[in-house]
Amino acid sequence: MPTFLITRPEPEASRMAERLRATWPGLGVIVAPLMQIAYRGALPEMTGRETLIFTSRNGVEGFCHLTPRRDLRAYAVGAATAEAARAHGFEAIAAEGDAISLLDLIVREGVTGSFLHPRGTHVASDIAGALRARGLEAAEVVVYAQTTQPLSPEVRSVLDGDAPVILPLMSPRSGRLFFANAGEIRAPLLVAAMSRNVVDTVPEGAAIRLVVAKTPDMGALCAALHDLVSHAKRVEGRDGAQ
């Protein structure tokens, strides 16, 4: 039976596991975060005229851990991050799920800021730097750390087994951490990547099938997972018939 392996941090990992179990009740799901989130840091003195830029739910949570302010304008990288910001009381405007669409939205709307990007210790894109390159005032502040965690014995067991393993990868850092820690993988591995940047972290020949989400959001990633589940079942059927 194919198994989903979820390596994203909590609480997103458990939310994703619930969704996968509801969609594919017959398949196994292992939650094994490769990173643990710890909120930290201190905010700079703010004037109240800043425009916030959120590129993750953890950025929203980290900012809200440090201040009760909810009166600042906010832009979010995608719908899920905007939803998290709105849940905390921000009037967040959502881009289309990636850094390019976020920057284009800000420029298109003529926002001149100053901008503040609450982020983690590791980020895929230098948002503040890109804004400064456009002549805009922008700063960033680290509001959470992502500490790495080793692969569990349960994960090692499925990777050493014969059944297909379906791996959703949400970020380039997740991909790099997974393959750095996984070593030799015996099981047939099928990867659903959230973006082309994530694909670049998958070593050549590591996966028997690699699918990229058409857009960088959970709906498109689940569509990619549908493809992988069908393929995994065909692989398992062929192996079982031998």
N, C-alpha and C positions, 0 to 999 in steps of 0.2 A: 504494500500500500504506500503511495507517495506521502511524503511528510513535508509540511511547510516549516521553514526555519526562519524565525523572526529575530533579527539581531538589533533592531532599533532600540533606543532607550525607553524606559518607562516614563510616563504612563502610556505613551503612544503604542508601545509593544502590546500591551494587554488589550487596548482598544482594537488594534488591528487583528489580534488573535480572535476576539469575539466575532468580528466581521467575517473572518475566514471560516470559522467553525459554523456560523450560520449559513454561509453560502455553500460550503462543502462539508456537510456533517459527517461524511464517512472517512475523511482524511485526517491524518495526524497533524498536530500543530505543536511545535516546540518554541517556547519563548526563552530566548537566551541573549539578553542585551550585551553588546560589546562595549557600551559606554554607560556610565552612570552620571546623571546630572546633579551638580551641586551649585546652588545659587550663592553668589558672592559679589563682591565689588562695592563701589560707591559711585554715586552719580555726581557729575559736575554741577556747579551752581547754575540753576536755570532761570531764565527771564520770564517764562510763560509764553514766549513767542516761538518756541522751537516746534519743528515738525518731526515727529518720531517716524522711524523706519523700522518695521518689524519684519524679519526674514525667517522667523520660526516661532512656534508656540512657546518654546523655552525662553526666547527673547522677551516675549510678552510677560511670562511669569516672572522672569528675573527682574524686569523693570518694576513690576507691581510689588515685588518683595521689598523694593528699596524706597518706594514713595507711594503716597495715596493719590497723587495727581492723576486725574483722568480727563482733564480739560484740554489736553493738547491734541492738535490734529495728528492723525496717524495714517501712514500708508503701509500696506502689508503686501508681501510677495505673492500671496495667493489666497484663495477662498478660505482654506482651513485656518491659516494664520489670522486672517481678518475676523473670522468667527470667534477665535480665541480672544482677540482684542475687544471685540464688541461685548463678549461675555463679561469682561471686566469694566465695561462702561465707556470704552472709546468709540468714537465715530470713525471707524476705520474704512479706508478705501482699498479695495483689492486689485492687484495686478493679476497677470495671467499665469503665475506660478514659477517664474524664473527672474533672475536679476535683470536681464535685458528688458523684459516687459515692464518691470518695476521702474527702472530708470526712464524708459520711454514715457511711461504714464506721468511721472513727475514733471518731465520736461514739457510734455504736451499740455499739462494743466497749468503751466507757467508758475509753478511754486518756486519761490526764491529763497525761502527758508532763512534761519539757520536750521540745519538738519542734525538729528542725533540718532545714531544707529546702536541700540542695545543689542549686543551679540555675545556669542560664546567665545571661548579661547581659540577655537578653530572655526574658520568660515570658508565657504567655497568661493566667495566673491568679495572683493574689496569695494563695498558699496560707497562708503564715505570717500574713498580715493577717487572713484569714478565720478562722483558729484563734484569734488574739488577740481577735477580735470575739466569739468564743464563750467568752471568759474563760480561755483556755488560754495557757500560756507557750510561745511559738514564736519562733524566729529563722530567718534564712536566710543563706546564704553563697554567693557566686558562685564556682563551681569551673571554669567554662569560658566562653570568649568565642565568639561567632558572628560572624566577619568576613565581609562580603559579597563576592561575586565577580560579575563581569559575565557576561552571556550570551556564549557562544562563537560564532564564525562558523558552526559547524555548526548550532547552534540557530537562529541568525538565518536560515539558509538554509531550514530546514524550515518556519519560521513565515512565510516569504515565498513558500512553494510552494503547490501545489494539493492535495496529499494531506492527509487528515485527521491531526490531531495530538491524541493522547490524553494529558491532563495530570493525574496524580494530585497533589493538594495536601494535605499533611499538617497544616499549621498556618496560622493567620492571617498570621504573619510571612512565611512562604513565599509565600502568595498576594499579599500587598502588594508584596514584592520582585519577584516575577515580572512583575506587570502594570505596575509602575513602570518596569521595564527593557525590557519587550517592545515598547512603542510600538504602532504599527499592526500588526495581525496579519492577514495575507491568507489563510492556511490555515484550513480549517474546524477550529475548536478545540472539543474535548469535554473537560469537566472532571469529575473524580471528587473530591469534597470529603470529608475525614474527618469534618467536623462542620458544624453550622449556622454557627458562628463563622467558619469558613473561607469559607463561601458569601458572607458579607458582604464579602469582599475581591475578589470577581469583579465587574468593572464590568458594568453592564447592557448586554446585547447582545454581550459579548465572546465568549461561547461559544454554539455552536449547540445544545449539550445540556449540562446540568448535573445531576449525580446526587449525592446525599448518601448516604454509608454509613449503614446502618440503626443500627449501633452503632460506636463509635470504636475499631475494631480492624482489623488487616490482613485478616482473613477477610471482614469486611463490605465493606471497601474493594475487595477483589478481586471480590466479587459485583457491586459498582457498575461495575467495569471490564469485566466480562462484558457488561453492558448497553451500555456505550459502544463496545466492539469491534463488537458486532452492528450498532449504529446507524452507526458509521463505515463499515462495509462496505456498508451500504445506500446511504449518501451517495456513496461512491466508485463504486458500481455505477450510480447515476443519472447522475453526472457523466460516467462513461465511455460511457454510452449516448447522450449528446447529440452 
